[in-house]
Amino acid sequence: MIDLERERALTPGCHGQAFLDSAGSSLSPRPVVDTVIAHLRREEEVGGYRAAAERSDDLVAVRASVARLIGGTTDEVALVDSATRAWIQFVSALRWRTGDRILICGNEYASNAIAFLQRARADGCSVEVVPSLPDGTPDREAFARLLDDRVRLVSLVQVPTNSGTVAPVRDLAGLARSAGALTVLDACQSVGQLSVDVADLGVDALSATGRKWLRAPRGTGFLWVRRSLLETLEPFAADMHGADWTDSEDYRLRPDATRFELFESDVAATLGLGVALDHLLDLDPAEVEASVRARAAVLREGLGALPQVALHDRGDDLAGIVSFTVAGLAPAQVESRLGETGVTVSVSGRSSTRLDMSDRGLDAVVRASPHYFVSPDDLDRTISAVAAVTGS
Ligand SMILES: *Cc1c(COP(=O)(O)O)cnc(C)c1O
């Protein structure tokens, strides 16, 4: 069991507001922030190189913590500054050929799609959309029909940015694998919220960001790439950290995933990421998942009972993002009125998940994303605040 009082004591920002924006940028636990600040102070005293050298073991351990969390090995993990960077590094490292096909699903994230469309323009591959079922999940039969030996890559988003619907990743990745296609998983909204295990899911690469459910500092993220695939990948951006300049006309990429990293990085933030990962591992990701799902369920039930509220999470498997609209009010108005009463939510707009939102004729939704540190009182208060906003 998660000790809620202890976790709340370590989260100063959760007092005085109901904080429901861990899908946007969460509140870091105090030890994460202390670590970042202490490192900046140390850099102030001795300079960045000496300060980093003093923490070299801890820095190496950050990759090991990522590996422990998602079930990979340390040499398969690259630390980067965002999920989008991880995604671009992976996608641009595949050697694309004209006629290669990329399949994306209805819940695809804008930045991922843009990276693919760039490849399509530059390398002559195509980007095709897997049709969705009425519940918003990918249509398995249609997906199976789309698969052929020209499909190089299937892009799956485990939990989208705009709803709680969890995609059946294991099943879809299995189909992709049997057709000889690679699978890249966007785990931005799932890692830190749900238990994620790359071996169990059967994906080939995974990207995630630090600031959301992992409660890590901004400007952190990671890429995991399956070992057997790693050495075939040529990062578009490689430097003297990811490669050695071995001869005037030659260089050699690192054998591990650090080939995707650059020399320069925010060391303080990376150390903070390590503390955030270890904090989560200590709590147990399965406990966190149960606790997030339970909170979201309470919220859905309470909001769903309000006559002016429409819930927009579809499907049977719903995780910690609760998306809704209020009749007669724009989502941004709801966000700001709730903000005035000490309830922090955010808005997810059409441009982030264009396919899904267009399918449903939605411009924007209010997004409430309660992490495990949100208390039952916070949930009651949120439901009452939404009721007040709707005038019911
Ligand atoms: C936030 C988000 C991203 C991008 O993460 P960054 O760290 O901002 O690059 C990608 N995919 C999904 C589903 C997201 O919610």
The ligand as a Tripos MOL2 file, in Angstrom:
@<TRIPOS>MOLECULE
LIG
   15    15     1     0     0
SMALL
NO_CHARGES

@<TRIPOS>ATOM
      1 C1          3.5980   14.4760  -23.9940 C.3       1 LIG1
      2 C2          3.5130   13.4240  -25.0130 C.ar      1 LIG1
      3 C3          4.5660   13.2250  -25.9130 C.ar      1 LIG1
      4 C4          5.7540   14.1410  -26.0350 C.3       1 LIG1
      5 O1          6.5630   14.2170  -24.9100 O.3       1 LIG1
      6 P1          7.6860   15.3610  -24.8690 P.3       1 LIG1
      7 O2          8.4910   15.0620  -23.6690 O.co2     1 LIG1
      8 O3          6.9450   16.6580  -24.8110 O.co2     1 LIG1
      9 O4          8.4720   15.2600  -26.1010 O.co2     1 LIG1
     10 C5          4.4720   12.1670  -26.7940 C.ar      1 LIG1
     11 N1          3.3950   11.3540  -26.7870 N.ar      1 LIG1
     12 C6          2.3650   11.5130  -25.9490 C.ar      1 LIG1
     13 C7          1.2170   10.5630  -25.9840 C.3       1 LIG1
     14 C8          2.3830   12.5630  -25.0270 C.ar      1 LIG1
     15 O5          1.3530   12.7330  -24.2020 O.3       1 LIG1
@<TRIPOS>BOND
     1     1     2 1
     2     2     3 ar
     3     2    14 ar
     4     3     4 1
     5     3    10 ar
     6     4     5 1
     7     5     6 1
     8     6     7 2
     9     6     8 1
    10     6     9 1
    11    10    11 ar
    12    11    12 ar
    13    12    13 1
    14    12    14 ar
    15    14    15 1
@<TRIPOS>SUBSTRUCTURE
     1 LIG1         1 GROUP 0 **** ****
